[in-house]
Amino acid sequence: MLYVIGLGLCDEKDITVRGLEAVQRCTRVYLEAYTSILVAPASQLAEFYGKAVIVADREMVETQSDEILSGAETTDVAFLVVGDPFGATTHTDLLLRARARGIATNVIHNASVVNAVGACGLQLYNFGQTVSLVFFTDTWRPDSFYDRIRENRDLGLHTLVLLDIKVKEQSDENLARGRKIYEPPRYMTVTQAVTQLLEIEEARNEHVLDPHTTLALAVSRLGASGPIPQSIRAGTLSQLRDLDPAEFGPPLHSLVIVGRRLHDLEVDYARAFAIPTNTNGTDADADADSEWVRVSREVYGVNSI
Amino acid sequence: MLYVIGLGLCDEKDITVRGLEAVQRCTRVYLEAYTSILVAPASQLAEFYGKAVIVADREMVETQSDEILSGAETTDVAFLVVGDPFGATTHTDLLLRARARGIATNVIHNASVVNAVGACGLQLYNFGQTVSLVFFTDTWRPDSFYDRIRENRDLGLHTLVLLDIKVKEQSDENLARGRKIYEPPRYMTVTQAVTQLLEIEEARNEHVLDPHTTLALAVSRLGASGPIPQSIRAGTLSQLRDLDPAEFGPPLHSLVIVGRRLHDLEVDYARAFAIPTNTNGTDADADADSEWVRVSREVYGVNSI
């Protein structure tokens, strides 16, 4: 049996009881560690499970899946995935390969950013399609996300923007020379994301986003408790761009662009996360004067706040 | 502390380890049991947790929240929610009430249909807004879901359709007379849902849905293993409507309407769920002849299958 088990959002204790029992039955346990990350390192998972955990990088999952599936006809193998197993195409692919080899499969679900983002106070049924934002380079600045955000915007829907992570990537030069030297991991921050979004807005100029009248929420370390807990900040794009990047803290970051179907309960819930207008980040009583509330009222037309 | 804890999709073992530890710390444990249900009864949860579980119906949550929150300033209270805590507006409301009373809150996430629906093989980033379908009555046939499905359809996006459940509802007569007599619980089936969808299509006639050229997936008991496991069936709306309702089995049911951005990996993954063209439901080898594959190719233009 191949178990594909969601780990949820934060650390070793976010696995479900069903998932933990399955892990403990397995003879081999792989951890997919390139489409997302937990706050906890693999060693912490291994200690909690009482099992060795093999960290599977992109190369192993995409080109050596036979090794992962080896013997799974007769023994139990676990493939652990941050969030929910169906968060990335690559896991669907592994399930298809198992099926093609006649290996029984069992998927154990968990929270992922796609549903847990409700923690920001916006209702899930008001979200449109989810988009991904990749790190821009000098020569590679894909902007199809902009069309997706516009489609959501035209319907008044919120957009969840997933931010790029680069784990165990090779530089162009090392790749060309076949040298297995890897760059340090990079995780896109909210500051980088908003900067890229506004750069594309300026280039395309289709008025999908506006620094001062588009509201957004920065969601950092969704689901994390512990020493560096989850943080959510709400404001205009320019407020988020200009906030001290240290305010958002360590990865992972996500961003939500607020659509015009915004309603009062959503504004009310998220006002606890509002960046004060003076942006010094400390004046919690400035709530009534926050851009979050002012723009909700004046631009989005939420009058009951 | 008020803990709002997602239970996931199926039974007592879908709680996370973090959630279980929190439950076991609490002096009172409530189970919200009217916006969704688990396969397992409350007594099974109570036994597994080693804690009494108080079943909270709509009336208790919406009008007696003070009772739930009582003492949570100084003791730990758990409010258990099927799926993820942010799946229903009513839970956001409870968190707001706690915040207004100065009670610390802690949300523990879990899988919900909104992310676990990826199990049907369709990619989450290809979904548009989620819609809800309520039981029609002679006088109450709201059809705004039809506009939402059209909006998704126009963008080529899939639509997750959540089906109504009625738990502890009073008849109009009992309500009017103030008699606390409740109707038996009702859970909308895929068969009822598709019938209602096609009825509205016929009335509005805006060609959003077609019995023979719109593909859909019926998802029953998502995430369930055990004696009556999860079931997924893929085909045209007319195939789903005409399939023996017993094929879908007990609740909960959900439905996914397939959008035109359908791609080959999605078709390929879901072909394992395809209803054979002869609709006798047993001919698993008829895959190549299924309406799922034929319509994907001829109507949706997925040619690589």
Interface residues (C-beta under 8 A of the other chain):
Chain A: G6 G8 L9 E12 K13 D14 I15 T16 V17 R18 L20 E21 G83 D84 P85 F86 G87 T89 T92 D93 L95 L96 R99 N106 V107 H109 N110 A111 S112 V114 N115 A116 G118 A119 G121 Q123 L124 Y125 N126 F127 G128 Q129 T130 V131 S132 E151 L155 L157 G223 S225 L265 D268 Y269 A272
Chain B: G6 G8 L9 E12 K13 D14 I15 T16 V17 R18 L20 E21 G83 D84 P85 F86 G87 T89 T92 D93 L95 L96 R99 N106 V107 H109 N110 A111 S112 V114 N115 A116 G118 A119 G121 Q123 L124 Y125 N126 F127 G128 Q129 T130 V131 S132 E151 L155 L157 G223 S225 L265 D268 Y269 A272
